[in-house]
Amino acid sequence: MRSIVGDFTCVTFADPRQGHRGGIYHAASFIPLGWSARRREYRIRRQTRHSFSILGEFRGQPDRYEQLRAKYGDRLRLIDRPRKRRFVKLAGSKTYRRSRAKLLGL
């Protein structure tokens, strides 16, 4: 029997800095897949802009990092983004769930 929605995979994250451990995801039968990737992101002191927005100012230009440094100077910072716990939920037909679980190494 096929589900009404169809086959899908849901990926979600829990942020330990906010006190989230993923208890709800465990209760809902999500599968823990470890931690998110280590990444760095740009921030500008005294601004609350997202890193993609900052980098988008000079998108497509080969020297955009140098241009950002020239524009913002010492206010531009490169920080480590906190890692989050990653969970996945496979839903749909048994064939779909098995094939995706095999791809994920579960």
HUVEN-V635314 format. One record per residue. N is the residue number from 1. RES is the residue in one letter. PHI is phi in radians with two decimals (none if undefined). PSI is psi in radians with two decimals (NA if undefined). Layout:
n:N res:RES phi:PHI psi:PSI
n:N res:RES phi:PHI psi:PSI
//
This chain:
n:1 res:M phi:none psi:2.27
n:2 res:R phi:-1.50 psi:2.59
n:3 res:S phi:-1.32 psi:2.80
n:4 res:I phi:-1.17 psi:-0.72
n:5 res:V phi:-1.37 psi:-0.58
n:6 res:G phi:1.90 psi:-3.01
n:7 res:D phi:-1.47 psi:2.39
n:8 res:F phi:-2.76 psi:2.80
n:9 res:T phi:-2.12 psi:2.28
n:10 res:C phi:-1.97 psi:2.17
n:11 res:V phi:-1.98 psi:2.32
n:12 res:T phi:-2.47 psi:2.88
n:13 res:F phi:-2.30 psi:2.62
n:14 res:A phi:-2.11 psi:2.28
n:15 res:D phi:-1.72 psi:1.90
n:16 res:P phi:-1.09 psi:-0.45
n:17 res:R phi:-1.13 psi:-0.43
n:18 res:Q phi:-1.64 psi:0.12
n:19 res:G phi:1.47 psi:0.19
n:20 res:H phi:-1.60 psi:2.24
n:21 res:R phi:-1.97 psi:-0.13
n:22 res:G phi:1.62 psi:0.38
n:23 res:G phi:-1.03 psi:-0.72
n:24 res:I phi:-1.12 psi:-0.71
n:25 res:Y phi:-1.16 psi:-0.68
n:26 res:H phi:-1.08 psi:-0.75
n:27 res:A phi:-1.13 psi:-0.51
n:28 res:A phi:-1.61 psi:0.26
n:29 res:S phi:1.14 psi:0.52
n:30 res:F phi:-1.29 psi:2.67
n:31 res:I phi:-1.79 psi:2.15
n:32 res:P phi:-1.27 psi:2.32
n:33 res:L phi:-2.06 psi:0.35
n:34 res:G phi:1.68 psi:-2.53
n:35 res:W phi:-1.98 psi:2.72
n:36 res:S phi:-1.18 psi:2.92
n:37 res:A phi:-1.20 psi:2.68
n:38 res:R phi:-1.37 psi:2.22
n:39 res:R phi:-2.47 psi:2.81
n:40 res:R phi:-2.10 psi:2.63
n:41 res:E phi:-2.45 psi:2.72
n:42 res:Y phi:-1.55 psi:2.45
n:43 res:R phi:-2.37 psi:2.65
n:44 res:I phi:-2.03 psi:2.20
n:45 res:R phi:-0.99 psi:2.45
n:46 res:R phi:1.15 psi:0.36
n:47 res:Q phi:-2.34 psi:2.65
n:48 res:T phi:-2.01 psi:0.75
n:49 res:R phi:-1.58 psi:2.58
n:50 res:H phi:-1.27 psi:2.64
n:51 res:S phi:-1.01 psi:-0.68
n:52 res:F phi:-1.11 psi:-0.62
n:53 res:S phi:-1.17 psi:-0.71
n:54 res:I phi:-1.12 psi:-0.85
n:55 res:L phi:-1.20 psi:-0.42
n:56 res:G phi:-1.23 psi:-0.27
n:57 res:E phi:-1.04 psi:-0.62
n:58 res:F phi:-2.15 psi:0.60
n:59 res:R phi:-1.04 psi:2.40
n:60 res:G phi:1.46 psi:-0.06
n:61 res:Q phi:-1.72 psi:2.36
n:62 res:P phi:-1.14 psi:-0.43
n:63 res:D phi:-1.99 psi:0.71
n:64 res:R phi:-1.15 psi:-0.55
n:65 res:Y phi:-1.15 psi:-0.71
n:66 res:E phi:-1.15 psi:-0.67
n:67 res:Q phi:-1.16 psi:-0.68
n:68 res:L phi:-1.11 psi:-0.75
n:69 res:R phi:-1.10 psi:-0.70
n:70 res:A phi:-1.17 psi:-0.66
n:71 res:K phi:-1.29 psi:-0.78
n:72 res:Y phi:-1.81 psi:-0.27
n:73 res:G phi:1.04 psi:-2.30
n:74 res:D phi:-1.26 psi:-0.20
n:75 res:R phi:-1.29 psi:-0.36
n:76 res:L phi:-1.40 psi:2.19
n:77 res:R phi:-2.21 psi:2.58
n:78 res:L phi:-1.95 psi:2.01
n:79 res:I phi:-2.10 psi:2.73
n:80 res:D phi:-1.34 psi:2.25
n:81 res:R phi:-1.40 psi:2.34
n:82 res:P phi:-1.09 psi:2.49
n:83 res:R phi:-1.47 psi:2.63
n:84 res:K phi:-2.19 psi:2.73
n:85 res:R phi:-1.37 psi:2.34
n:86 res:R phi:-1.86 psi:2.38
n:87 res:F phi:-2.26 psi:2.63
n:88 res:V phi:-2.34 psi:2.54
n:89 res:K phi:-2.25 psi:2.16
n:90 res:L phi:-1.75 psi:2.22
n:91 res:A phi:-2.36 psi:2.57
n:92 res:G phi:2.27 psi:-2.63
n:93 res:S phi:-1.19 psi:2.74
n:94 res:K phi:-1.08 psi:-0.67
n:95 res:T phi:-1.08 psi:-0.78
n:96 res:Y phi:-1.10 psi:-0.85
n:97 res:R phi:-1.06 psi:-0.73
n:98 res:R phi:-1.15 psi:-0.74
n:99 res:S phi:-1.15 psi:-0.71
n:100 res:R phi:-1.23 psi:-0.66
n:101 res:A phi:-1.10 psi:-0.68
n:102 res:K phi:-1.13 psi:-0.72
n:103 res:L phi:-1.11 psi:-0.60
n:104 res:L phi:-1.45 psi:-0.10
n:105 res:G phi:1.33 psi:0.54
n:106 res:L phi:-1.70 psi:NA
//
